[in-house]
Amino acid sequence: MTIAVAVAHPNVALAKYWGKRPRPGNFPAVPSLSVTLDGLSTRTRVAFEPDLDDDAIAIGGAPASTEDRARIVAILDRVRRASGRRTRARVESSNDFPTASGLASSASGHAALALAATSAAGLDWPEERVSDLARRGSASAARSVFGGFVELLAGADDGAEDDLLAARAVAPRDQLDAVVLVFVVTEEKKATPSREGMALTAAKSPYYRAWLDSSARTFESMCGALAARDLGRVGELTEASTLAMHAVAMSAGVMYVRGVTLDLFARVRELRSAGAAAWATSDAGPHVKVLVGTSDAPRVRAALEATPGVARVIEARPGAGARVVEAV
Ligand code: PMV
């Protein structure tokens, strides 16, 4: 097999990952829990082509940036090493949603890449190894290999670069009767990449130690609430994790929220006071995702979509994991 196409979906972290272990291999410093989303997808084709002198990588039809390219080639190199291949690869990846703006394109992108590259190279890896490979490109991508609700534990303080750390599916898609409304906001410029934002946070925030401790506790509570199918508690913890993540980042001078982000958070609180089951979250960008009970979704969407600054709304249900859709 030399060509494979894989599809993966982004995920939204309910208990956030923010911060890396100070060791090579991209190991997270905190545990995280996410839900994989349908309704948004990345499709990635990898072809190992003997005639290529170098890897040829296009994202959304354009050559990959130097930084993206380096991360993708590192994944391809690992696949070449594991499969004993020398051939260079042609990689074509596209998203059906805005890229690199805090909409988790790196999660679905690296999950689809890891799966397509290993399949094209003829490696019949279990999902666990694919997830570990995806994590090396972007830690949140380890979670997009799986569907439904997914955890990724923190890496050990030290160890070898090749130590395995994979995400794990912890609950099926229907564990909670909820959907995620994604409020895509207009954006003037690209946000600080998460890698840089995390490094600044660890180096500069006076609250980093507190974040490491509190996020581990939030994660534990959330696992219990999810197992008990307690949407209200999962929602509260999601908002708490989000605010703590942005607070620690902001205290290091890293700011992802905009006015519209905060307006949406405030509106979600008002709706909650009026009885709606809705909780807001956001990641390394200004967009807002709202976890909402299925029956409340239409009224929450109607109440929020006219907020100035909202460009469009995507409604996502808990989705499936990454899969190969074509292999030659
Ligand atoms: O995996 P990265 O490097 O794209 O970082 C993701 C960080 C957040 O999206 C903000 C949180 C998370 O757990 O997904």
Residues whose N, C-alpha, C, O or C-beta is under 5 A from the ligand:
A	BS01	PMV	A13 A15 K16 Y17 S32 S106 S138 A139 S140 A141 S194 R195 D283 A284
